[in-house]
C-alpha cells in the first residue's frame, strides 16, 4: 500500500471502487461478524484514537539518523524530516505544532524505534487534572474527543508522569523515506520503556468477551448484512457506471460522497431511502448552478450548463439505480453501526465531548478493520464526524 494518509469509511468503498468496493464491504462485514461471534477470524481491528497531529518518526535508512515530523516527511518537493531542534524551527517556526514536535524529538528517541512508524499525538504538556461526572480524572483533548482516566488509577499515574502520549498504528518499510510503503500495525513490545512517553495501544483486545454478539444479535446482524448484499446486487452495475461518469470534481461517484457528507455535516440522519435518493438531483443542480455563477466568460458558463443538463438527464434516466445505491449505502451503514456498538463496549478510557454545559459522554472515535492488507474505518459518522467538522482544534497545522 502507499503512504498512510487517509482511510475510507466502509460504506464509501462502493463509491470509491464500484461493485468491487461492494464485495469488499460485505467481505469485511462477514469477517467482523465472525470475530464478534466465534473464536477466530481473519480480520484485525484497531481502535481509532482521535489524536492530532499525525507524527512520523524513526530511523532514516539513508543516513541512520533519528527523525520526527508530520506527514510532510513524505512531501515530494521538500520532505520535512526533522533530525534536530534547528530543523523543526526551520520547517515549522514557532507555535504549538513546533513545540509538540520538539517534545517528540527529545522523548521518542528513547524508545529505540526500529524502522519508521506513524502515530497520533495524544498529549504533551496540555494534559489536565479535573472532575468529570463527579470523578477526579486526568484528561487530555488532542482533537475533538476528550480522553479521561481516574487520577488515582495505575494508568492515571503513568500518564501523570509522562511528558507526552502517543498511539502508533502504521509501520513503513523501504530503502528511503520517499520510497516507503505502509503496513497497518506497530509492535510496541519492541520499544525500550520510558516513563517520559506513554505509548497507548491501538490493537483492539476484548479480554472478557464483552463485545461478543449473543445468538439473537448475531441473527439480526446476519440479516442486516444480507440486506446490504441484496441491495448491492441490484446496484452493482450502476456503481461501476458512477465511477466513470462525469469529469474532475464532478465525477458522479465523488458527488455522491459529497452528497452523503452533506447530511452528516448538517447533523441529518439518512432515514427515508426514497427521499434521500430524490434529493440527489437537487443537490447536483445546486452545485452546478454555483459553478456556473462563478465563471466569468459565457463560453465557460455554457460548458457547465451543458454539463448540468447532461447530468440531470443521467439522474432522471437512472432513478431506480440511484434508489438502490442509496439503499445499499444505508444498509451498509446499518450493519456497520451494529459492529461499532459491540466494539464500543470495550473501552479503557472515558471518552467525552466538551460542550457549553460541561462534558457529554460520547463513543470512541471508531475503529479500523484490516483484512488481507486492506483497511476500512468504522466510525459513527453522525456522532463523531459531524463534531469533527465543527469543533475547534487545540493545535495548528503545518
Secondary structure, DSSP 8 states (H G I E B T S, - for coil): --------BGGGHHHHSHHHHHHHHHHHHHHHHHHTTSS--S-EEEEE----SEEEEEE-TTT--EEEE-GGGG-SSS---BSSHHHHHHHH-SSHHHHHHHHHHHHHGGG---SEEEEEEEESS--EEEEETTEEEEEE-SSSSEEEEETTSHHHHHHHH-SEEEEEEEEEESSSGGG-EEEE---GGGS---TTEEEE--B---TT-TT---HHHHHHHHHHHHHHHHHHHHHHHHHHHHTTSS-GGG-HHHHHHHHHHHHHHTT-----HHHHHHHHHHHHHHHHHHHHHH--SHHHHHHHHHHHHHHHHHHHHTHHHHHHHHHHHHHHHHHHHHHHHHHTT--SSEEEEEETTEEEE---SEEEEEETTEEEEE--IIIIIHHHHHS--SS---
